[in-house]
């Protein structure tokens, strides 16, 4: 039996989910998908990068990952909205629930996309009634955007209803239940299904069966082949290989001489539509837990206590909740930051006993932050070099399920002793940091006294 694989991909997920959430809160609000809009950066300061954009914004040349400042120059009326990953996770879970009602084998590969093996799928399901009143202009036919082309060029010439009717049910149920559109790619393996879902958007169903490869896949630029990065595409272009078809017909030895044995073989197989059809719904146990956030204002020496400490508290609480939810303990805690020159730095420490206690995780993360940013002893922190912090993250790793934890009285006393030692070390680090801060303050006061109040000024933030 020929495998039938779906790849379901949310159209401009973060922008779409932000738009739907906004309409849920205020049905009279303007739909962000209908105007030049984007998600990303700091809405107040207009800094950061674009993480998602609407189709109208795309017409202005706005691209994902470009600076917000540049995007606003291209489109001054661009409406910016902040990211909200709590909302995004809720929509993602709801989407996966729908997909699992249509297939017994669903593999989620990111927050907004999944593969489905529908080769032996359950019988077609009836579309659920709309929960949020998401009705289309063509509500008489109950179709979603793109459905008027259901028998058009973006579907195969095959006339049988299955699996197209199943793909259309998924597409319509997602829209009428959740309020956003998805593309569905259909093929006999993962690579071709994903490629198909990237064809014309939004809200479309596309096929890319092996017999359609010459007409649909081979004319595409080599850079559009999934897994072929920009550098590989550039190197292939240098050798006159500009389309996927040209790569498909090139000698394997030539491709391997250009990209190496593994890279050349991958391009050769992918260009000819050769890939895995395996979809797995088995999830690996998490190897670590982490949470990070971009701060609204840059953090530097003087606002560390007021701005950084509360952020680390919230991140530590979040990590601890997830550890407890999954019934695991962490033996290593790490603290990471991203500076205003976009460099990452981190510190970690191994705990004497694994934990999922929020208080201990926070104490450890705070101590690591002070060590990294303020410095210890003769070692200067990042603030001493003039750097400012724009992102903070707290992580937990070296996981166990508590099998190594001592539950008897002796173990309890030993654990308490070790925790007391950790607290003592943290107290000493705090005292050292406070002493350093007082010395710096006295030094600045002395300079102001000798040379005037304007002799030292704060840099621009």
N, C-alpha and C positions, 0 to 999 in steps of 0.2 A: 504494500500500500504506500502510495506517495505521501510523504509527510506534508502537512499543511500547517505552516507557521505564520502567526500574526505578530507584527510589531506595532504596538499602540503607543503613540507619542502625543503628549499634550501640546497644543499650539501656543507658543510663547507663554509657557506655564506661569512664571511669576507675575507677568503682566496680566494674564487672564484671571488668575486667582485673586490678585489684588482688585481687579475690576469687579468680579462677582461679589467679593466680600464687601466692597463699597456699595454695590447695589442692594445687597442684603440689608445693610445698615440704613440706607436711604434710597428707596426705589426711584426717587426723583433725581438722583445724582446722574451726572453725565457718564456714560459708559466709556471708560478709559480706552477701550479697544476701538472706539470710533473717532478718536482725536489723537493728535501727536502727543504721546505720553511715553514715559519710561519709568522703570524701577531701578533704584540704585543710588549709591552715594549718600551723602548727608543732605537732606532736603533743605535744611536751614542755611548751611554754609555753602551749598552748591559745590561740594568737593566729592571726590571719589570717582567711581567708574559706573558705566551703564551695565546693568546685569540682564535687563530684558527691555524690549521696546514694542510698541504697537505697529501695525502695518502702516498707518498714516505717518508715523515717525520715520519709518524706513524710507519713505519717499523723499525725506530731507537728507538722506545719506547718513543717518545716525546708525551706528553699529554697536553691537555688544562689545563690552570691554574697553570702549573708548572713554576718555575723561569726560565727566559731566560738563566741565567748563567748555570743552570743544563742542559738545552736543548742543549746549545753549547758544553758542555762536552760530551754529548751523540752523537752529530753530529756536528763536527767542521765546516763542509762546509755548514751548515744550512743558507739559505738566509732569512734574516729578513726584513720585510717591516712594516712601521708604519700604524696605524689605520687611516682611513679617513672617518669619519661618514657623511660628506657631500656627498661623492660618494655612501656610503652604503644606505643613504636615497633615493637617486635618483634611484638606482636599485630596492629598495623595492617598491617605488611608481610605477615603471614600471611593476613590477611583479603583484602587486595588480590590476592594470589596465587590464592586460591580464586575470587574474582570474575572474574579474567582467564581462568580455565579455562572459565567459563560464557559469556563474551562476548568478542568481539574488540575491542569498543570500551568501555573503562571510563575514566571521568573521576573521579579522586579529588579531592574538593573540601575535605576536611579530614581530620584524623587518623582519624576514625571514620565517615565517610560517603562514598558515591560514587554516581554515576549510571552506569547501564548501558544501552546501546542494544541490545536483543535482537530487533529487528525481523527481522534475518536471522541469528539466533543459530545456533551449532553445535547438533547434536542433543543431547537431554538426556544428561547424564553420570551415571554410577553414583556414588553417595555413597561417599567414602573410608571405610575402616575407622577406628574411633575410635583416636586415638593416645594419649590421656591417660585413657582409661576414663571418659569423661563420659557416663554412662548415666542416662536419665530413669527416674522411677518407672514410667512406662508403657513400659518398654523392649521389651515384647512387640510393640508397634506401631512402635517406633523413632521416635516422634514427639517434637517439642520442645514447650515450653509454648505453648498456643494452637492446636495442630494439631487438637484435637478440634473446633474451630470451622471447619475447613477448608471445609465446605460451608455455613457459617452466614452470618449477616447481614453480616459484614465483607468478604465476597466478592461480586462482581457476580452477577446472576442468569444470566449467560452460562454455558452448561454445557460448552463445549469445554475440554479439559484444558490446552491451551497458551494463554496463558503461565503459568497458575497452577501447573502441575506443575514448571516451571522455577524459579519463585519458591520453591516449597516445597523443591525440591532444594537450592537455595542456603541457605535457612534451616536445614535439617536438617544439611547438611554443615558449616556453620559451627559449629553446636552440638556435633555429635558429634566433630568434629576438633579444635576449639579450645576448646570449653567455655563459650561465651557466646552470648547470643541477639541476633538482629537483627530489626528490622521491615523489611518490603519493601513499598514503595508502587508501584502499577502504574498507568500512564496513557499518554496519547499525547503528553504534553509534560512538561518538567522541573518546572514549577510544580505541576501537579496530582499528579505522582508524589511530590514531596516532601511536599505537603500530606497525601496519603494515608498516607505512612509515619509521620506524626505522630498518626494516629488511635490507638485503644486499644492500649496496650502491656502487657507485653513479648511478643516472639516472635510477632508477628502479621503477616498478609498482608492488605493492604487495596487496593481499587481506587478510582479516581476518574476514570471515563471521562467524556467531555463530556456524555453523556446522563444521567449521575448527578449533575451539578452542582446542579440545583434541589433535590434531596433531601438531598445530603450536604454541599455547600459553602455554599449560600446561607443556611441557618439559623444558621451559625456567627457569633460576634461579629466585628465588623470588625477588632478587634485581633489575631485569629487568622489573618488573611490574611498570608501570607508576604511580607515586605517593607514591611508597614505598621507603622511604629513606634508607640510609645506616644503621642508628641506628635501624630502624624497621626490616630491613632484618637480622641484626645481632641477634636481640632478637628472631626472628622467627627461625633462624638457631639453636639457643640454645635449642629450643624445637623440633628439628628434622624436621622442615618445611623448606626445601631447594629449592623446586621448586614451580612454580605457581600452578601446578596441586595439589600438596600436600596441599597448602593453600585453593584451591577450594573445596577440599574434607574434610577439617578439620571442626570440629564443630564450629559454630559461637561463642558459649560461650567460647571455648578455645581461639579463636583469640581475643575476647574482654578482657579476663583475662590477655592476654599478652600485648595488645596494647591499652586497654581502649575501651569504648563503641563505640565511633565514629571511631577510628582507626581500630578496629577489623571489624566493619561493612563495612568500605570502602574496606579493603583488601578482605573480603569475596565476596562482590559484584563484585569488579574489577576482581578478579581471575576467576569468573564465567562469565565474559563478560557483566556484567550488568552496564549500564551507560547511560547518557543522549544522545539523538539524536538531541537536539535543537541547531541550529546554528543561531546566531543573528547578524544582520548587523547594529544594533543600537549602536551608540557610546555614552558613557556618556560624559558630559561636563567635561573638565579638571578641577581639583580642585586646581592645582598649576602649575606653570611653573618654570623650573630650567635649568641651564646649568652648566657643570663643565668640567674641563680639567686637565690633568696631566701635570705639568710643565716640561720643558726639563732639567732645573737645579734646585736643591733644593733651596728653598728660606729661608733665615735667616735674621738676623737683618740688616746686612750691605748692602744686595742687595734688600731689601724690595721695596724701591722707584723705582728702575730701573727694577725689574723683576715682582713684584707682582702687582703694580699699573696698568701697561698696560693690564695685564691679566684680572683684575677686570673690567676695562673699556670695553674690548671686550665682556666679559660675560654679563655685564649689557646691552650693546647694543643689544645683541642677545635676551635676555629675553624681553626687551622692544619691539623689532620688533614682537615677537610672540604674545605679549599682544595686540598690535595694530592690528595685522592681524586678531585676533579673536574678536576684539572690546570689550575687557574686561579691567578692572582696578584692581590693586592689593593694598590691604590695609596693607600688611605685607611684609617686605623684610628680607631675611636671607642670611647670609654669612657662608659658611662651608669650612673646610679644612681637609685634611688628612695629618698627620705627618709622619716623616720618620720611626716611629715605628708602622705605619699602624693603628693609632687611629684617630677617627673622632671627631672634635669639631665644634660647631656652635654657632652663636649669631643671634638674630633676633630682630626687632623692629617694632612696629605698627605705621604707618604713621597717621598724623592728617587727611589726606584726601587721598583716594585711587588714584592711578596714573598709567599711562603707559608711563610716560616721562622718556626717557633714562638718562637725566642729573640728575634728582632727584634720580632715582634708583641707579645710579653710586655713587653719593655723599653719599647716605645712606650706600651702600655696602662698600665703602672705609672707612667710619667712623666705621662701625662694624669690619672691618678687623684690623684697628688700635687698637680698643678696645680689640679684641681677641688676637692679636699677640704682640702688644707693651705694652698693659696694660694701665690702667687709675688710677690716684691717688695712693692709697696704694695697688691696686690690680695689681699684675704682669701679664704680658702676657706670651704666650707660648714660645716666644724667650728667656725669662729670665731663663727658665728651660733647655735650650740647645736644644730644639726641632727645627727641620727644617721642611719645608712644601714641600710636593710633589704633592698636588692636591688642587685646589681652585674651589669652586662652588658658584654661585649666584642664589637665588630662590625668587619667588614671590607667595604669597598665599592670602587668605581672599579676594577672587575675587568678583567683582560685575560688572554689565553692565552699570554703570554710573547713575543708578537710584537714588542714594543718593547724587550725586554731585550737588552743588548749582551753578546755572548759572546766577543769578542776580548780580547786582553790589555789594550788601552787601556780598553775598557769595564769590564773587571774592576778595573783600578786606580782608575777613576773611581768605581765603585760602592763600593770599599773606602774611598776618601776620604770619600764622603758618609756611609757607615755610621759611620766614625770620628767625623765631625762630630756625628752623632746621639748617639753614645755620650758625647761630650764635653759636649753640651748636657744630656743626662740626668744625667751626673755632677755638673754644676754645679747643676742643679735639686735633686738629692739633697743636695748640700752645703748649699744654701740652706735646704732643709727641715730638715736636721739642726741648723743654726745656730739657726733659729727655735725648734725644739723645746728646745734648750739654754737659749735666752734665757727661754722661758716657764717652764722648770723653775727657773731661778735666781730669777725673779720670784716664783714660788709659794713657794720656800724663804724668800725675804726676807719675804713676807707672813706666813708661819707663824712666823718668828723674831720679828717685831714684835708680831703680834696673837694668837699662839697657834695650836696645831695644828688647832683646831676652827673657825678663822676662815673656811676655805674647805672645802666638802664637795662630793662628787660628787652630781649629780642622780640621781633614780631612773631606772633603766633599764627 
